[in-house]
Amino acid sequence: MVRENGKINGNLFPRRLDQPLSPAVKAEGVWIEDASGRRYLDASGGAVVVNVGHGREEIAMAVSEQILRCDYIHPTMFTTPAAEELATALAVHAPAGLDRFYFLSGGSEAVETAIKLARQIHLSAGRPQKFRLIARWKSYHGLTMGALSAMGRTVFRVPFAPLLNDAVHIPPPYCLRCSYGLRFPECGLRCALALEETIENMGPETVSAFLAETVGGGTLAACPPPAGYLSVIRDICDRYDVLLILDEVMCGMGRTGRWFACEHQDVTPDIITLGKGLSGGTLALSAVGVTSDHFDLICQNSGTFMHGGTFSHHCVAAAAGLTVIRILERENLVERVARYGNLLGDALKDRLGSLPWVADVRGIGFLWGIELVRSRKNNQPFDRKEQVTERIWEAMLQKGVIVYKSTGIAGIHGDALLVAPPFIIKEDEIRMVADKLRDAILETLGS
Ligand SMILES: Cc1ncc(COP(=O)(O)O)c(C=O)c1O
């Protein structure tokens, strides 16, 4: 892709219109190589996707064998061993009860499916008035209209506001800028209690589901909820017959050091969404998990789930997903994340924590966020026009390390970077990422 006279050559409608991108030609382990032979340490696994590392031959073999054996099968006409086995493999690791999985092609589609599934569970249970969705500000749930309506990331929503069938949003558990000006634990988890107040205000008989990322990711920059948050949410949902949908598209599949992030607070949702690392990034694959109680209810009362998906339950993508799970199991990679997650967090805190623009270094497992501010005194964000995240990201790229951008944590402003490497990253590479981040921040913001 080359830019001439302000025009972009070629036929691709690229993801970035502001500048040409170098072609990537090889990806192996934690490294990506471009056409000029430059190598980059992929310290974010792309968009927090690559978990077992790039270029796994075992996945390539499983996928090619699956295509040769049986490539496309319509999911209402046949089932496939690959889809069946992937569902079973997920059920083995999922919290007890979550044991039915519907496969799709991307996280956004999984979120859409979860919202529709919640509605259909209520219809099956004889609660037809329940249709409204509550979600959280500063969340990210995807690019499709339902996911966008649920999402609480201001800059992404504003251009499309007239088109949204909007959810009602409550404040997220984000202690650095607590919406109530309180401090944990004296706050008594006011942000979780906001769910009950909102359900009451909306009329409990109308509320279908509450949707939240278990660990705030792309917008909140790796912000785990404070202790006890999910139990309070679970309890409120139970009392009002509101279904709890936890979005683990980013934080699931071992990313936090447990197979499912909700395990850290010992809470099981009614519905869970997975994506990204489910296929290790090799093929488009996502999933919606639901408890067997809800699944059985739909089977008995509706007899059908009113949904679709030409590429749902895709056996080739399922073969990739199954192989990723086998690799995670065989190489104990989720346990490795739990062990090395602290090392990553400590390295980031050690190298960045004292910088005057670093308001917070937070995270869990291999999902860490660095939030940047103009002044730590009052956590005043930089003006978005200053493009602080983008400039540091570019400086990192020049140093041969890829991290992930997270903007809009403070309304339309706010800058943060995510570090979320493949689970196989080595200790010296972790230290290198932290060192280079320090250099990049100093070069970009130091006078
Ligand atoms: C928590 C969460 N949900 C949903 C999505 C949407 O997934 P996809 O981009 O695969 O559609 C994302 C993507 O970043 C995400 O982080």
Ligand as a Chemical Component Dictionary entry (heavy atoms), coordinates in Angstrom:
data_LIG
# 
_chem_comp.id                   LIG 
_chem_comp.type                 NON-POLYMER 
_chem_comp.pdbx_formal_charge   0 
_chem_comp.three_letter_code    LIG 
# 
loop_
_chem_comp_atom.comp_id 
_chem_comp_atom.atom_id 
_chem_comp_atom.alt_atom_id 
_chem_comp_atom.type_symbol 
_chem_comp_atom.charge 
_chem_comp_atom.model_Cartn_x 
_chem_comp_atom.model_Cartn_y 
_chem_comp_atom.model_Cartn_z 
_chem_comp_atom.pdbx_ordinal 
LIG C1 C1 C 0 -14.535 -7.341 25.156 1  
LIG C2 C2 C 0 -14.744 -7.381 23.675 2  
LIG N1 N1 N 0 -15.926 -7.774 23.189 3  
LIG C3 C3 C 0 -16.165 -7.848 21.872 4  
LIG C4 C4 C 0 -15.194 -7.496 20.957 5  
LIG C5 C5 C 0 -15.493 -7.564 19.490 6  
LIG O1 O1 O 0 -14.776 -8.603 18.920 7  
LIG P1 P1 P 0 -14.469 -8.626 17.344 8  
LIG O2 O2 O 0 -13.561 -7.488 17.075 9  
LIG O3 O3 O 0 -13.847 -9.976 17.134 10 
LIG O4 O4 O 0 -15.774 -8.505 16.650 11 
LIG C6 C6 C 0 -13.951 -7.081 21.420 12 
LIG C7 C7 C 0 -12.897 -6.684 20.471 13 
LIG O5 O5 O 0 -11.925 -6.059 20.804 14 
LIG C8 C8 C 0 -13.714 -7.018 22.815 15 
LIG O6 O6 O 0 -12.549 -6.609 23.309 16 
# 
loop_
_chem_comp_bond.comp_id 
_chem_comp_bond.atom_id_1 
_chem_comp_bond.atom_id_2 
_chem_comp_bond.value_order 
_chem_comp_bond.pdbx_ordinal 
LIG C1 C2 SING 1  
LIG C2 N1 SING 2  
LIG C2 C8 DOUB 3  
LIG N1 C3 DOUB 4  
LIG C3 C4 SING 5  
LIG C4 C5 SING 6  
LIG C4 C6 DOUB 7  
LIG C5 O1 SING 8  
LIG O1 P1 SING 9  
LIG P1 O2 DOUB 10 
LIG P1 O3 SING 11 
LIG P1 O4 SING 12 
LIG C6 C7 SING 13 
LIG C6 C8 SING 14 
LIG C7 O5 DOUB 15 
LIG C8 O6 SING 16 
# 
